[in-house]
């Protein structure tokens, strides 16, 4: 039976996670308890250990993408198994995270940086990235907090989970 990799809420204040490095590639066999992906939060970085064995059939969330907790980031299944439908639930979670970021003006990381005085500077971003952020309803400051250098269109789309 297919197993959907998702990260549960690790702490009451954690609403989103960042995907670090995938330690397995699509098509790689995965053993029970084997590290599969690095997960980063504002409090901890750890390697997610597989709760199932099979083949990593699908990587849903790319490295450096920011996704809400409970988001399906990958699927482990047998070689001939049908993959479960996770896209609708992921879209709901993504929309919920975006709505909360827009309603309060920024992600928790950006709010924390602003409270420490670091957020006073304007985010460096290309005009195309600013336009795409407006189209997607994404706070460009929140994206800037997750990248080094100027924000690109790809950074905005990755942040939005596209």
C-alpha positions as CSV (number, residue, x, y, z in Angstrom):
1,X,0.0,0.0,0.0
2,X,1.3,3.5,-0.9
3,X,2.6,5.6,1.9
4,X,2.4,9.4,1.6
5,X,5.3,11.2,3.3
6,X,4.0,14.2,5.2
7,X,5.4,16.0,8.2
8,X,3.1,16.5,11.2
9,X,3.0,19.6,13.4
10,X,6.2,19.3,15.4
11,X,5.3,22.3,17.7
12,X,2.2,24.4,18.2
13,X,3.9,27.4,16.5
14,X,5.2,25.6,13.4
15,X,2.9,26.2,10.5
16,X,5.4,25.4,7.6
17,X,8.5,23.4,6.9
18,X,11.3,23.8,4.4
19,X,12.4,20.9,2.4
20,X,16.2,20.5,2.6
21,X,18.1,18.0,0.6
22,X,16.4,14.8,-0.7
23,X,18.6,11.9,0.4
24,X,16.9,9.6,-2.0
25,X,15.9,10.1,-5.7
26,X,12.7,9.1,-7.4
27,X,13.0,5.4,-8.2
28,X,15.3,4.6,-5.3
29,X,14.4,1.8,-2.9
30,X,13.6,2.9,0.7
31,X,13.9,0.7,3.8
32,X,11.9,1.2,7.0
33,X,13.7,3.7,9.2
34,X,16.0,4.9,6.4
35,X,16.6,8.7,6.1
36,X,14.8,10.0,3.1
37,X,14.7,13.8,3.2
38,X,16.1,16.7,5.3
39,X,13.4,18.8,7.0
40,X,14.1,22.4,8.2
41,X,11.9,24.4,10.6
42,X,12.7,27.7,12.4
43,X,13.5,25.5,15.4
44,X,15.1,22.3,14.2
45,X,16.7,20.6,11.2
46,X,16.4,16.8,11.0
47,X,16.4,13.9,8.7
48,X,12.9,12.3,8.1
49,X,13.2,8.5,8.5
50,X,10.8,6.4,6.4
51,X,7.8,4.9,8.1
52,X,7.4,2.5,5.2
53,X,9.4,0.5,2.8
54,X,9.1,0.5,-1.0
55,X,10.3,2.7,-3.8
56,X,10.4,6.5,-3.6
57,X,7.9,6.9,-6.5
58,X,7.2,10.6,-6.4
59,X,9.0,13.6,-5.0
60,X,6.2,16.2,-4.6
61,X,8.0,19.1,-2.9
62,X,11.3,20.2,-4.4
63,X,14.4,21.0,-2.4
64,X,14.2,24.5,-0.7
65,X,10.4,24.6,-1.2
66,X,8.3,25.8,1.8
67,X,5.2,23.8,2.5
68,X,2.6,23.8,5.2
69,X,2.6,21.0,7.8
70,X,0.7,17.9,6.8
71,X,1.5,18.6,3.1
72,X,2.3,15.4,1.1
73,X,6.0,15.9,0.1
74,X,6.6,12.5,-1.4
75,X,5.1,9.0,-2.0
76,X,6.6,5.6,-1.3
77,X,4.9,2.7,-3.0
78,X,5.5,-0.5,-4.8
79,X,6.7,-0.4,-8.4
80,X,3.3,-1.2,-9.9
81,X,1.0,0.5,-7.4
82,X,-1.3,3.4,-8.3
83,X,-0.3,6.6,-6.6
84,X,-2.8,8.1,-4.2
85,X,-4.6,11.3,-5.0
86,X,-2.9,14.0,-2.8
87,X,-3.1,17.0,-5.0
88,X,-6.4,18.4,-3.9
89,X,-5.5,18.2,-0.2
90,X,-2.1,19.8,-0.9
91,X,-3.8,22.6,-2.8
92,X,-6.1,23.3,0.2
93,X,-3.1,23.4,2.6
94,X,-1.1,25.7,0.2
95,X,-4.1,28.1,-0.1
96,X,-4.6,28.1,3.7
97,X,-0.9,28.9,4.3
98,X,-1.0,31.7,1.7
99,X,-4.2,33.1,3.2
100,X,-2.6,33.2,6.6
101,X,0.6,34.8,5.3
102,X,-1.3,37.4,3.4
103,X,-3.7,38.2,6.2
104,X,-0.9,38.9,8.7
105,X,1.4,40.3,6.1
106,X,4.2,37.8,6.3
107,X,5.4,34.3,7.3
108,X,6.4,33.6,10.9
109,X,10.1,33.9,9.9
110,X,9.6,37.3,8.4
111,X,7.5,38.5,11.4
112,X,10.3,37.3,13.7
113,X,12.9,39.1,11.6
114,X,10.9,42.3,11.6
115,X,10.5,42.2,15.3
116,X,14.3,42.0,15.6
117,X,14.7,45.0,13.3
118,X,16.1,43.0,10.4
119,X,13.0,43.4,8.2
120,X,13.2,47.1,7.9
121,X,15.1,46.8,4.6
122,X,13.2,46.3,1.4
123,X,13.5,42.8,-0.2
124,X,15.7,42.6,-3.2
125,X,13.7,41.1,-6.0
126,X,13.5,41.3,-9.8
127,X,10.5,43.2,-11.2
128,X,9.2,39.9,-12.7
129,X,9.4,38.3,-9.3
130,X,7.5,41.1,-7.7
131,X,4.8,40.9,-10.4
132,X,4.5,37.1,-10.0
133,X,4.3,37.4,-6.2
134,X,1.4,39.9,-6.6
135,X,-0.4,37.5,-9.0
136,X,0.0,34.6,-6.5
137,X,-0.8,36.7,-3.4
138,X,2.6,35.9,-1.9
139,X,4.4,38.3,0.3
140,X,7.7,39.1,-1.4
141,X,9.3,39.8,2.1
142,X,8.4,36.2,3.1
143,X,10.1,34.8,0.0
144,X,13.2,37.0,0.5
145,X,13.6,35.5,4.0
146,X,14.0,32.1,2.4
147,X,16.7,32.9,-0.3
148,X,20.0,34.5,-0.5
149,X,20.4,37.4,-3.0
150,X,17.7,38.8,-5.1
151,X,14.3,37.0,-5.3
152,X,13.6,35.5,-8.7
153,X,10.3,34.3,-10.3
154,X,11.4,30.7,-9.6
155,X,11.9,31.5,-5.9
156,X,8.4,33.0,-5.7
157,X,6.8,30.0,-7.5
158,X,8.8,27.5,-5.3
159,X,7.6,29.4,-2.2
160,X,4.0,29.2,-3.5
161,X,4.5,25.4,-4.0
162,X,4.2,25.5,-7.8
